[in-house]
Amino acid sequence: MRVEIVAFTSRGMTLAKSIASALRGQKHDVQVSGPSRLAEEHGAQAYESLSLWTERAFAAADALIFVSACGIAVRSIAPFVRDKMEDPAVVAIDERARFAVSLLSGHVGGANALARVVAQSCGAEPVITTATDVNGIFSVDEWAARQGLVLCDRDEAKAVSAGLLAGATVGIRSDWPLDGTLPEGLVWDEDGMCEHGISVSLGLGIRPFAHTLRLVPRVVTVGMGCRRGTPAEVLASSLEKCLMRANVAREAIRELATIDIKADEEGLRTLADWLDVPLKTFTASELASVEGDFSASQFVFQTVGVDNVCERAACAGGGSLIVGKRTFDGVTVALACRDVRLSFDETGPMVSRGGQP
């Protein structure tokens, strides 16, 4: 998780560095910034202007922490706020470390969780104002964000939260075990008897309830091979065909993978951008060392130095093959899935907007 912290006074800068140390201890990528004079004095990053700093951090970071009054933070982020599903978490903490306030993206962005972590690191009181938290009700969007699940329908998420707040029972079914105690208001419902329910699955259009909130774990790696110069549109069409036939939701895609000699392939790079996932590449020797039962092609071996690209690339980063080599319009596609671990334990890690710690 990438976190940007900004402070404006010497006391605030000292607190910012302390918070940064605590977050780095949890393996987060943290940068502290401030005005030139303070930044130099405290070994932090100097910014040109607060507006430019906020614009850059808002676009690049998973979370922003203002060591300042809430008003400064609100005015700074106001021009850049767009959508709760995409905006980063924003937390403000006063320089005396009395209150850590969750200001923006409390659930999906993780600001509520971050405010609690920040508060714990310096003895502050976390200030959380979202309705489910105030009433002690299970928050499905915050839980999904913590688990790295993609929330596919915000209207259904609102309906689930509204139902829980009203005292209704909400069903849940999952293709994987869920550790921990089932939160109050949720019941296991494999038969879709509840009107509103949550479905955790890789599948396309899985709707066991009259009103279904689909949650998709981002755990699938797409391995892909193609001829030089294959357009992105052809690659995208091939991928969609593979996903449809395998009944795997596009939201499940974590990364696109291929052999390193395709690293500069414009079509693959464009497809990764369209999917908003990284393009990972592996050398022929790295692919050859991946263990598993893969289809082999002598022609591919003679061409690139390894007997299979798509299946081996799909598994190279970890995970098991769930869809073997499929060929569409000269494009080879394979899918691998990492282990899915889900829990209702509230102490789970914060994750970035991309679903990764």
Residue, then its C-alpha position, 0 to 999 in steps of 0.5 A: m500500500r502506497v501512503e503519502i503523508v504531508a505536514f506543515t509544522s515542525r511538530g507535525m513533521t515529527l509526528a508524520k515521521s513517527i506514523a511513517s515508521a509505524l506504517r513501514g513496519q507493516k510493509h507499506d511504502v510511505q513518503v513524507s513531504g512538507p514545505s522546503r524548510l521543514a523538509e530539509e530540516h526533517g529529511a523529508q521530501a519538499y513539495e512545490s505547492l500543496s495543490l501540486w502535491t495533492e494532485r500528484a498524491f491523489a492520483a498515485a497513492d492508495a492513501l493520503i495522511f494530512v497532519s493538519a486541521c481537517g479543513i486544510a485536508v478538505r480544501s486540498i482534496a476537493p478539486f480531485v474527489r471523483d468516485k468512492m470506488e476509485d478515490p484514495a483513502v484520506v485521513a487527517i490527524d492533528e499535530r498533537a495526535r489527539f484525533a485521527v479522522s477518516l475523511l474520504s473513502g472510509h470503506v472501499g479506500g480503507a480510510n477507516a482502517l487506516a485511521r485506526v492504525v494511525a491512531q494506534s501508532c501514536g495514541a490518538e482517538p480514531v474518528i469514524t463516521t460511516a453509518t455501519d461503523v457508528n452502529g456496529i454493523f458489518s460493512v461489506d465494502e470495507w470487508a471486501a477491500r480488506q480481502g482484496l475482493v472486487l465489489c461489482d455493483r455499488d447499488e447492491a452494496k448499498a442495498v446490503s448495508a441498508g438491509l443490515l442497518a434495518g435489521a434484515t438478514v443477508g445471505i452469503r455464499s462463497d466458493w471458498p471457505l471463510d474463516g472467522t465468526l460470521p458477522e451479525g446479520l449474515v447467514w450462510d445461504e447456499d440456496g439463495m433463500c434470502e432476498h439480498g445476499i453476497s456471492v463470492s465467486l470467480g464466475l460470470g453473472i453468479r446471482p443466487f439471490a434475488h438481489t446479489l452483490r457479487l464479490v470477485p477475488r483478484v487472483v487470476t493471472v492471464g498467460m498470453g502468447c501472440r505473433r509480433g504486432t498483434p493488435a490489442e483489439v485482437l488480444a482483448s477479443s481472444l481474452e474475452k472468449c477465453l473468460m466467457r468459455a471458462n466462466v471467469a469474471r474479468e474482475a478476477i484478473r490480477e496480472l497479464a504475463t508473457i515471455d520477456i521478448k514480448a515486453d515491448e509488444e504494443g498490443l500486450r502493453t495496451l491490453a494491460d493498460w485497458l485491464d488496469v493490471p501490470l504486464k509481467t514478463f519472464t525469461a525463457s529459462e524462468l518459464a522452463s523452470v516452472e513446475g507443472d504439466f504443460s502442453a508442449s510445442q516444438f515450434v514454440f521451443q525453436t522460436v522462443g526457447v521454451d516449449n510453452v509460453c501462455e501456460r507457463a507464464a500464467c503459473a510463473g508468479g504462483g498459482s495453479l492452472i485453471v484453464g489450459k492453453r486456448t487458441f483464438d485468432g493466433v493468440t494463446v491464452a491460459l489462466a492460473c489462479r492463486d490460493v484464495r484465503l478469506s476471513f472475517d477477522e478484522t485484523g487483516p491487512m490493509v490492501s491497496r486500491g489494486g487489491q494487493p498489500 
